[in-house]
């Protein structure tokens, strides 16, 4: 299993927050905190799901790592 980790939200933080909320179901405050501070977006997911999450967040402007 893989963890999707955000290292930076980039310049389009609002777009990144929207994608985080869609992916995780977090509330606005939690999604904003994740965008501000970085960290695990989603943990213990399969490789194909991790790649899709990474693509969606990178399209919004975030910098993502899969571990």
VEXRO-889984 format. One record per residue: residue number from 1; x, y, z of N, C-alpha, C in turn; residue in three letters. Coordinates in Angstrom, 1 decimal. Each point is the difference from the previous one (the first is absolute). Layout:
N
R;NUM;X;Y;Z;X;Y;Z;X;Y;Z;ALA
...
// end
This chain:
67
R;1;0.8;-1.2;0.0;-0.8;1.2;0.0;0.9;1.2;0.0;UNK
R;2;-0.6;1.1;-0.4;0.7;1.3;-0.2;-0.6;1.1;0.8;UNK
R;3;0.8;1.0;0.3;-0.5;1.2;0.6;0.2;1.2;-0.9;UNK
R;4;-1.0;0.9;-0.2;0.1;1.1;-0.8;0.4;1.2;0.9;UNK
R;5;1.1;0.6;-0.2;0.5;1.1;0.9;0.1;1.3;-0.8;UNK
R;6;-0.6;1.1;0.5;0.2;1.3;-0.6;1.2;0.7;0.6;UNK
R;7;0.9;0.5;-0.8;1.1;0.7;0.5;-0.2;1.5;-0.2;UNK
R;8;-0.8;0.4;-0.9;-0.3;1.4;-0.2;-1.4;0.2;-0.8;UNK
R;9;-0.7;1.0;0.4;-1.3;0.2;-0.6;0.2;0.9;-1.3;UNK
R;10;1.1;0.6;-0.1;0.3;0.9;-1.2;-0.8;1.3;0.1;UNK
R;11;-0.1;0.6;-1.2;-0.6;1.3;0.0;-1.5;0.0;-0.1;UNK
R;12;-0.6;-1.1;-0.4;-1.5;-0.1;-0.1;-0.6;-0.7;1.2;UNK
R;13;0.2;0.6;1.2;-0.4;-0.7;1.2;-1.5;-0.3;0.1;UNK
R;14;-0.8;0.9;-0.5;-1.5;-0.2;0.0;-0.4;-1.2;-0.8;UNK
R;15;0.6;-0.1;-1.2;-0.3;-1.2;-0.8;0.5;-1.3;0.6;UNK
R;16;1.2;0.1;0.7;0.5;-1.2;0.7;-0.9;-0.4;1.1;UNK
R;17;-0.5;1.0;0.8;-0.9;-0.3;1.1;-1.3;-0.7;-0.5;UNK
R;18;-0.5;0.5;-1.1;-1.2;-0.6;-0.6;0.2;-1.5;-0.4;UNK
R;19;1.2;-0.3;-0.6;0.3;-1.4;-0.3;0.2;-0.8;1.2;UNK
R;20;0.7;0.5;1.0;0.1;-0.7;1.3;-1.3;-0.4;0.6;UNK
R;21;-0.9;1.0;0.0;-1.4;-0.3;0.6;-0.7;-1.1;-0.8;UNK
R;22;0.1;0.0;-1.4;-0.6;-1.0;-0.8;0.6;-1.4;0.3;UNK
R;23;1.3;-0.1;0.1;0.7;-1.2;0.2;-0.3;-0.6;1.4;UNK
R;24;0.1;0.9;1.0;0.1;-0.5;1.4;-1.4;0.1;0.8;UNK
R;25;-0.8;0.9;-0.5;-1.2;0.3;0.8;0.2;0.8;1.2;UNK
R;26;1.2;0.6;0.1;0.3;0.9;1.2;-0.8;1.3;-0.1;UNK
R;27;-0.2;0.6;1.1;-0.7;1.3;0.0;1.0;1.1;-0.5;UNK
R;28;-0.5;1.2;-0.1;0.8;1.1;-0.6;1.2;0.3;0.9;UNK
R;29;-0.2;0.1;1.3;1.1;0.3;0.9;1.1;-1.0;-0.1;UNK
R;30;-0.3;-1.3;0.0;0.9;-1.1;0.0;0.8;0.0;-1.4;UNK
R;31;-0.8;0.2;-1.0;0.6;0.0;-1.4;1.0;1.2;-0.1;UNK
R;32;-0.4;1.1;0.5;0.9;1.2;0.0;1.3;-0.2;0.8;UNK
R;33;-0.2;-0.6;1.2;1.2;-0.3;0.8;1.0;-1.0;-0.8;UNK
R;34;-0.6;-1.0;-0.6;0.8;-0.9;-0.8;0.7;0.7;-1.1;UNK
R;35;-0.7;0.9;-0.7;0.6;0.8;-1.1;1.1;0.9;0.5;UNK
R;36;-0.2;0.6;1.2;1.0;0.9;0.6;1.2;-0.7;0.5;UNK
R;37;-0.2;-1.1;0.6;1.1;-0.7;0.7;0.6;-1.2;-0.8;UNK
R;38;-0.7;-0.5;-1.0;0.4;-1.2;-0.6;-0.3;-1.2;0.8;UNK
R;39;0.4;-1.2;-0.4;-0.2;-1.2;0.7;-0.8;-1.1;-0.8;UNK
R;40;-0.4;-1.0;0.7;-0.6;-1.1;-0.7;-1.4;0.4;-0.4;UNK
R;41;-0.3;-0.1;-1.3;-1.3;0.2;-0.5;-0.9;-1.2;0.1;UNK
R;42;0.6;-1.2;-0.3;-0.7;-1.2;0.1;1.0;-1.1;0.3;UNK
R;43;-0.3;-0.9;0.9;0.9;-1.1;0.4;-0.5;-1.4;-0.4;UNK
R;44;0.9;-0.9;-0.2;-0.3;-1.4;-0.3;-1.0;-0.2;-1.1;UNK
R;45;0.3;0.6;-1.2;-0.8;-0.2;-1.2;0.8;-0.8;-1.0;UNK
R;46;-0.7;-0.6;-0.9;0.6;-0.7;-1.1;0.8;0.9;-1.0;UNK
R;47;0.9;-0.5;-0.7;0.8;0.8;-0.9;-0.8;0.8;-1.0;UNK
R;48;-1.0;-0.7;-0.6;-0.8;0.7;-1.0;-0.8;1.2;0.6;UNK
R;49;-0.5;-0.2;1.2;-0.7;1.1;0.6;0.9;1.1;0.4;UNK
R;50;1.2;-0.4;0.5;1.0;1.0;0.4;0.5;0.9;-1.2;UNK
R;51;0.1;-0.7;-1.2;0.4;0.7;-1.2;-1.1;1.0;-0.4;UNK
R;52;-1.2;-0.4;0.1;-1.2;0.9;-0.4;0.0;1.2;0.9;UNK
R;53;0.1;-0.2;1.3;0.0;1.1;1.0;1.2;0.9;-0.3;UNK
R;54;1.1;-0.5;-0.3;1.2;0.8;-0.3;-0.3;0.8;-1.2;UNK
R;55;-0.5;-0.6;-1.1;-0.3;0.8;-1.2;-1.0;1.1;0.2;UNK
R;56;-1.1;-0.3;0.8;-1.0;1.0;0.3;0.6;1.2;0.7;UNK
R;57;0.8;-0.3;1.1;0.6;1.1;0.8;1.0;0.8;-0.8;UNK
R;58;0.8;-0.7;-0.8;1.0;0.7;-0.8;-0.6;0.9;-1.1;UNK
R;59;-1.1;-0.5;-0.5;-0.8;0.8;-1.0;-0.5;1.3;0.7;UNK
R;60;-0.2;0.0;1.3;-0.5;1.2;0.7;1.2;0.8;0.5;UNK
R;61;1.2;-0.5;-0.2;1.2;0.8;0.3;0.8;-0.4;1.2;UNK
R;62;-0.3;-1.1;0.7;0.7;-0.5;1.1;1.2;-0.8;-0.4;UNK
R;63;0.9;-0.2;1.0;1.2;-0.9;-0.2;-0.3;-1.2;0.9;UNK
R;64;0.1;-1.2;-0.7;-0.5;-1.2;0.7;1.1;-1.0;-0.1;UNK
R;65;0.2;-0.8;1.1;0.8;-1.2;0.0;-0.8;-1.2;0.3;UNK
R;66;0.4;-1.2;-0.6;-0.7;-1.2;0.4;1.1;-0.9;0.7;UNK
R;67;-0.3;-0.4;1.2;0.9;-0.8;0.8;-0.5;-1.3;0.3;UNK
// end
